[in-house]
Amino acid sequence: MLGKFLRDKDLLDSIFVAIAHAEPRRIKTG
């Protein structure tokens, strides 16, 4: 499962982008 997840670079990149956009917003509002 984890290996399949790590192979899916597109999914991994999408998650990292989502986190990068969500983190500053949460810190600002929090």
Contacts in CASP RR format, 6 or more apart in sequence:
PFRMAT RR
TARGET T0000
AUTHOR 0000-0000-0000
METHOD contacts of the structure
MODEL  1
MLGKFLRDKDLLDSIFVAIAHAEPRRIKTG
5 11 0 8 1.000
5 12 0 8 1.000
6 12 0 8 1.000
END
